[in-house]
Amino acid sequence: MEGVEFQWGGETLVATAGRALWWPRRNTLCVADLHLGKAAAFRSAGVPVPEATTDADLRSLSEMADRLQPSRLVILGDFLHARSGRVPATMNAFREWRERRSSLDVLLVRGNHDRHAGDPPAEWSVRVENEPFADQHDGLITLAHDPRSTDDRSDGFVLCGHIHPAVSMVGLTRQVRAPCFWFGKRLGVLPAFGSFTGTWVVAPTRGDRVFAIGHHEVVEVVGTAGLSARESRGRRMRRSDS
């Protein structure tokens, strides 16, 4: 697995190139904003979009689950995109994925889209909690979806999603925009896992850590969004589990 290992919230975490966060002590894989069924929802509204995004995202999730063998999968909100996206193809795809991993503990922390799309079917065996959710075994870390849901929590660390963070880096000849992990002093924001999602360029402040996701690699970017390549320093770090 390629990624960046770092310390945050009293834990060792790994930001992976697969847009997922690996939490070794808890044997937990964390993802945010899958938006399953989004393409189907768009097509139901008459918007022509690609059809294979759900299958591609589940393949990516399978590859990481098969390699890391987590005991828990945490979904930090926006698992299903919309009620109109709950079409047979989407629902059957995840049901089959779940059946192949029946021993995996899957926890969904509801996001804004989940509240409209509805909870997963009971037969999927997905635990569902409202945000913010604190598990006694997770140490100082609380799980959420929207960063704004935890504004009053100054005594701990919060993992969330929602904003689909990206970083913009300006080179000598072109500007590059890449999804990223964004970790501040007490708030950690994961990139959107779903392939059919947009991004929002974040503006890190001094002391924040930003891990930009490239082609099969993660690069830690030191600086703030929009800095030129000469003003921003990247560091590649790889960790192998093979």
C-alpha positions in Angstrom: 0.0 0.0 0.0 1.3 3.4 -0.9 0.6 6.3 1.4 1.8 8.7 4.0 2.0 7.6 7.6 1.6 10.4 10.2 0.6 11.0 13.8 -2.6 12.8 14.7 -5.0 12.6 17.6 -2.7 10.3 19.5 -2.9 7.8 16.7 -0.8 6.5 13.8 -2.8 7.0 10.6 -2.0 6.4 6.9 -3.4 8.6 4.1 -3.6 6.2 1.1 -3.5 6.8 -2.6 -6.9 5.1 -2.7 -8.6 8.1 -1.0 -9.1 6.1 2.2 -7.6 6.5 5.6 -6.0 3.4 7.3 -6.1 3.3 11.1 -3.8 0.4 12.1 -4.5 0.3 15.8 -8.2 0.0 15.2 -7.8 -2.2 12.2 -10.2 0.3 10.5 -10.5 1.6 7.0 -12.2 5.1 6.8 -13.8 6.5 3.7 -16.1 9.5 3.1 -18.6 10.5 0.5 -19.1 7.5 -1.7 -22.3 8.9 -3.2 -23.3 5.5 -4.5 -26.1 5.8 -7.0 -25.3 9.4 -8.0 -24.9 8.6 -11.6 -28.2 6.7 -11.6 -29.9 9.7 -9.9 -28.5 12.0 -12.7 -29.7 9.7 -15.4 -33.2 9.5 -13.8 -33.3 13.3 -14.2 -32.3 13.0 -17.9 -28.7 14.0 -17.5 -26.4 11.7 -19.6 -23.5 10.5 -17.3 -21.2 7.4 -17.2 -22.9 4.3 -15.9 -20.0 2.3 -14.4 -19.0 4.6 -11.5 -20.5 2.4 -8.7 -18.8 -0.7 -9.9 -15.5 1.1 -10.2 -15.7 2.5 -6.7 -16.6 -0.9 -5.2 -13.7 -2.4 -7.0 -11.4 0.1 -5.5 -12.9 -0.5 -2.1 -12.5 -4.2 -2.6 -8.8 -3.9 -3.5 -8.1 -2.0 -0.2 -10.2 -4.3 1.9 -8.6 -7.4 0.4 -5.1 -6.0 1.0 -5.5 -4.6 4.4 -8.1 -7.0 5.8 -9.8 -4.5 8.1 -12.2 -5.6 10.8 -14.1 -2.3 10.5 -15.1 -0.1 7.6 -16.2 3.5 8.7 -18.1 5.5 6.1 -18.0 9.2 7.1 -21.3 10.1 5.5 -23.0 10.4 2.1 -23.0 6.7 1.5 -26.0 6.8 -0.8 -26.5 9.9 -3.0 -30.2 10.2 -3.4 -33.4 8.2 -3.1 -33.7 8.3 -6.9 -30.3 6.6 -7.1 -31.5 3.5 -5.3 -32.0 1.6 -8.5 -31.6 -2.2 -8.7 -28.2 -2.1 -10.3 -26.7 0.1 -7.5 -28.5 -1.7 -4.7 -27.6 -5.2 -6.0 -23.9 -4.2 -6.5 -23.4 -3.2 -2.9 -25.5 -6.1 -1.6 -23.2 -8.6 -3.5 -20.2 -6.7 -2.2 -21.5 -7.0 1.3 -22.3 -10.7 1.1 -18.7 -11.4 0.2 -17.5 -9.6 3.3 -20.2 -10.5 5.8 -17.8 -10.5 8.8 -16.7 -6.9 8.2 -18.2 -4.4 10.7 -19.6 -1.5 8.6 -20.4 1.7 10.3 -22.1 4.6 8.6 -22.1 8.1 10.2 -25.1 9.8 8.5 -24.4 12.7 6.2 -26.7 15.2 4.6 -27.3 13.0 1.6 -28.0 10.0 3.7 -30.8 11.8 5.5 -32.5 12.3 2.1 -31.6 9.0 0.5 -32.6 6.9 3.4 -30.6 4.4 5.5 -29.2 1.2 3.8 -31.5 -1.8 3.8 -31.4 -3.9 7.0 -30.0 -6.9 5.1 -26.8 -5.0 4.4 -26.0 -5.2 8.1 -24.7 -1.6 8.2 -24.6 0.1 11.6 -25.9 3.6 11.3 -25.2 6.5 13.7 -25.9 10.2 13.8 -23.0 12.6 13.8 -20.9 13.2 15.8 -20.3 9.7 17.0 -17.7 8.7 19.6 -16.8 5.1 20.1 -15.1 4.4 23.5 -12.4 2.3 21.7 -11.5 5.1 19.3 -9.5 7.1 21.9 -9.6 10.9 21.3 -11.1 10.7 17.8 -14.8 11.4 17.1 -16.4 10.4 13.8 -18.6 12.9 11.8 -19.6 14.0 8.3 -19.9 17.7 8.3 -17.1 19.7 10.0 -19.7 22.2 11.2 -21.4 19.5 13.3 -18.5 19.5 15.7 -17.7 23.2 16.0 -18.2 23.1 19.8 -15.9 20.1 20.4 -12.6 21.6 21.5 -11.6 18.7 23.7 -10.9 16.1 21.0 -10.1 15.3 17.4 -12.7 14.9 14.6 -12.5 12.9 11.4 -15.1 14.0 8.8 -15.7 14.4 5.1 -18.4 16.5 3.3 -16.4 19.2 1.6 -14.5 17.0 -0.9 -11.2 18.8 -0.3 -8.7 19.4 -3.0 -5.4 21.4 -3.2 -4.4 23.7 -6.1 -0.7 23.8 -7.0 0.6 26.2 -9.6 3.7 25.1 -11.6 5.8 26.8 -14.1 3.5 25.9 -17.0 0.2 24.7 -15.6 -2.0 24.6 -12.5 -2.7 21.2 -11.0 -5.8 20.4 -8.9 -5.8 17.2 -6.8 -8.0 15.7 -4.2 -6.4 15.7 -0.8 -6.5 14.8 2.9 -6.6 17.9 5.0 -5.6 17.7 8.7 -5.6 20.6 11.0 -4.8 20.7 14.7 -8.1 18.9 15.7 -10.0 18.5 12.4 -9.2 15.9 9.8 -11.1 16.0 6.5 -11.0 13.0 4.1 -11.3 13.3 0.3 -14.4 12.1 -1.4 -14.0 8.4 -2.2 -16.6 8.4 -4.9 -15.2 8.9 -8.4 -18.3 10.8 -9.6 -17.9 13.8 -7.2 -16.6 17.3 -7.4 -13.9 18.9 -5.3 -13.5 22.1 -3.3 -10.1 23.8 -3.0 -9.2 24.3 0.6 -7.0 27.0 2.1 -4.7 25.4 4.7 -3.3 27.5 7.4 0.2 27.3 9.0 0.6 24.0 10.8 -2.0 22.1 8.7 -0.9 18.9 6.9 -2.1 18.4 3.4 -1.7 15.1 1.5 -2.4 15.4 -2.2 -3.4 12.3 -4.1 -1.8 11.7 -7.5 -1.6 8.6 -9.7 -1.0 5.7 -7.3 0.8 7.9 -4.8 0.3 10.5 -2.1 2.4 13.6 -1.8 2.6 15.7 1.4 2.4 19.3 0.3 3.9 21.9 2.6 2.4 25.3 2.2 -1.0 26.7 1.4 -3.3 26.2 -1.6 -2.3 28.1 -4.7 1.4 28.4 -3.9 3.8 28.1 -6.8 5.8 24.9 -7.3 8.9 26.8 -6.1 7.2 28.0 -3.0 5.5 24.7 -2.1 7.5 21.7 -1.1 6.3 18.1 -1.8 7.5 15.0 -0.1 6.7 11.5 -1.3 6.5 8.8 1.3 5.6 5.2 0.6 4.8 2.4 3.0 4.7 -1.2 1.8 2.5 -3.9 3.4 3.6 -6.7 1.0 
